Amino acid sequence: MRFRRVYEVARPDPGFVWTIRERGRDGEDLRLLASAIRVFGPRNYTAIARVTGLPVETVRYKIRRNLLGRGIRVHVHINFGALGLARYWMFLEFSEDWESRAVELLDRLARNDYIVYFGRVIPWGSFFSLLALPPKFEAKYRIFLDKLVDMGVLKSYGMTRMNWIRFFSMRIDCYDFKNATWRFEWDTLSRSDRPVAVSIEEDVQKPRIDKLDLQIAGMLQANSSITMRELARKLGVEYKRLLYHYKEHVLGRGIVKGYIVKWHGDRRWRKPLVRMVGVFNDLSPEEVEEVKEAFQDIPFTRFDAYSAASGVYLAYLVVPAEHLQGMLKYIWKTLPRLKRKMRYGFIDPECSRSYMLPLKPFDEKGGWKFSIKANLNLLYEVLNVKTLSV
């Protein structure tokens, strides 16, 4: 199977007038800045000042105080294909005997292998997980999961390779930056101006990376605002060496593709946020296009993905609770023929974790590695046992 990954890389909306003469209100300034950050990132104040017409000091202040200080987050867009990693999603159902320790077990695996996210889905009870795995290890990873079933740790599992995955920046046309609140109408959502985005499809490549490249990418993933000098200090690397790897490897080889701007809610946001996953089964190619269009319009979609082998489409959303009912009505109204094919569940925030890209499984000489025995030993350590039986 040829694997392709689709990324959403937002470009400046040509509908915006990037001149100081027509900026007007402070909220419009912030919208311009958010659009520019998608392209230049949160640290390139000079470039952002040039395209927005704002003074550099104003750009620095507004980004730090009015955007990053008010719940807007900027994430580095990592091209996992350039690292030689394919994307998978998994649904893991733990047995009753081990369900209470599921988070502990998954956390130990994630810190040592290829899991980059997991969260318990309510009311399903299973764990939704994201995996970034070299394709050559797919069969071995399935054997590892089969062993967990045989040992009685898992009741069942599903592991699906994605044909594509898209990551979305927040819809800045639906957000009132001045008052820090969402402002849009569901009835006119699909007809409103969409943020301009370019999808980039990447094959999984033979990686040309070393440990330092991964460390740089991982640190940027954790903090996109970190400076190169600060990064060199944290990693204990000479500054010129780190800068070379960043420019020639991380940027030059396409490991970092751009930036994703997300809304997380600031400290004054007292209303609850709902994290949820929606799954559509048995979709035809035409139906997939319908669902894609509907979910890319929703302001709260963080990413979506598709597996052609199983005909399954999946979307992950972070929704203010006050908009949840309106969003579900919008989906049902927009997809009347497909709503019966949809299942959705809510992520338990107390049983979910996100992680940086895998670091420990990479060996400087041999590249990516995976051992079933090593993973089983990790679980034995957590459970404080030497072996497990059904």
PEFENCOR-V507412 format. One record per backbone hydrogen bond with DSSP energy under -1.0 kcal/mol. CO is the residue of the C=O (numbers start at 1). NH is the residue of the N-H. E is the energy in kcal/mol with one decimal. If there is no record, write none. Layout:
co = [CO CO]
nh = [NH NH]
e = [E E]
This chain:
co = [5 7 9 13 17 25 26 27 28 29 30 31 32 33 34 36 36 37 38 43 44 45 46 47 48 49 55 56 57 58 59 60 61 62 62 63 67 67 71 73 75 77 78 80 81 81 86 87 88 89 90 91 92 93 93 95 98 99 101 102 103 104 105 106 107 109 109 114 116 117 118 119 120 121 122 126 127 128 129 130 130 131 133 134 135 137 138 139 140 141 142 143 144 145 146 147 148 148 149 153 156 158 160 164 166 170 171 174 175 176 181 186 189 196 198 200 202 210 211 212 213 214 215 216 217 218 219 223 227 228 229 230 231 232 238 239 240 241 242 243 244 245 245 246 247 249 250 250 251 255 258 260 261 262 266 268 272 274 275 276 277 278 279 280 284 285 286 287 288 289 290 291 292 298 300 302 303 304 305 306 306 307 307 311 312 313 314 315 316 316 317 319 320 321 323 324 325 326 327 328 329 330 331 335 338 339 341 343 345 346 348 351 353 359 361 363 367 371 372 373 374 375 376 377 378 379 380 380]
nh = [202 200 198 16 19 29 30 31 32 33 34 35 36 37 38 39 40 41 259 45 48 49 50 51 52 53 59 60 61 62 63 64 65 66 67 68 70 72 264 262 260 257 80 85 84 205 133 162 131 160 129 158 127 155 156 99 101 102 105 106 107 108 109 110 111 112 113 132 355 130 353 128 348 125 346 121 92 119 90 116 117 88 86 137 138 141 142 143 144 145 146 147 148 149 150 151 153 154 152 95 93 91 89 306 304 172 174 183 177 181 176 189 192 11 9 7 5 214 215 216 217 218 219 220 221 222 223 226 231 232 233 234 235 237 242 243 244 245 246 247 248 249 250 251 252 253 255 256 254 79 77 75 170 73 269 270 321 319 347 317 345 315 343 313 288 289 290 291 292 293 294 295 296 301 318 168 316 166 314 163 164 311 312 283 307 280 305 278 302 303 276 274 323 324 327 328 329 330 331 332 333 334 335 339 341 342 281 279 277 122 351 120 118 362 369 367 363 375 376 377 378 379 380 381 382 383 384 385]
e = [-2.2 -1.6 -2.2 -2.0 -1.6 -1.5 -2.1 -1.8 -2.3 -2.4 -2.5 -2.0 -2.3 -2.5 -1.1 -1.1 -2.6 -2.4 -1.3 -2.0 -2.1 -2.6 -2.0 -1.9 -1.9 -1.9 -2.5 -2.6 -2.3 -2.8 -2.4 -2.1 -3.2 -1.2 -1.2 -3.2 -1.5 -2.3 -3.3 -3.4 -2.9 -2.9 -1.1 -2.3 -1.5 -2.4 -2.3 -2.3 -2.6 -3.0 -2.7 -1.8 -3.0 -3.3 -1.5 -1.2 -1.4 -1.5 -2.4 -2.8 -2.5 -1.8 -2.0 -3.0 -1.8 -1.6 -3.0 -2.5 -2.4 -2.1 -2.5 -2.9 -2.7 -3.6 -3.4 -3.0 -2.6 -2.0 -2.7 -2.5 -1.2 -2.5 -2.8 -2.4 -1.7 -2.6 -2.1 -1.9 -2.2 -2.2 -2.6 -2.2 -1.5 -1.7 -2.6 -2.3 -2.0 -1.7 -1.4 -2.4 -2.5 -2.1 -2.4 -1.8 -1.8 -1.2 -1.6 -2.8 -1.0 -1.7 -3.2 -1.0 -1.2 -1.6 -2.0 -1.4 -1.9 -1.7 -2.4 -2.6 -2.5 -2.8 -2.4 -2.3 -2.1 -1.7 -2.1 -1.3 -2.5 -2.5 -2.0 -2.3 -2.1 -2.4 -2.3 -2.6 -2.0 -2.2 -2.5 -2.5 -3.0 -1.6 -2.4 -2.5 -1.4 -1.8 -1.3 -2.0 -1.5 -3.3 -2.9 -3.2 -3.3 -3.4 -1.8 -1.2 -2.7 -3.4 -3.5 -2.7 -2.1 -2.4 -2.6 -2.3 -2.3 -1.5 -1.5 -2.4 -2.8 -2.1 -2.0 -2.5 -2.2 -1.5 -2.2 -2.6 -2.8 -2.9 -2.6 -3.4 -1.2 -1.3 -1.4 -2.4 -2.4 -2.8 -2.6 -2.7 -2.7 -1.4 -2.5 -3.4 -2.5 -1.2 -2.3 -2.4 -2.3 -2.0 -2.3 -2.4 -2.5 -2.6 -2.5 -1.3 -2.0 -1.1 -1.6 -3.2 -2.2 -4.0 -1.8 -1.3 -2.0 -1.6 -1.6 -2.7 -2.6 -2.0 -2.4 -2.4 -1.6 -1.6 -2.3 -2.1 -1.8 -2.6 -1.2 -1.9]
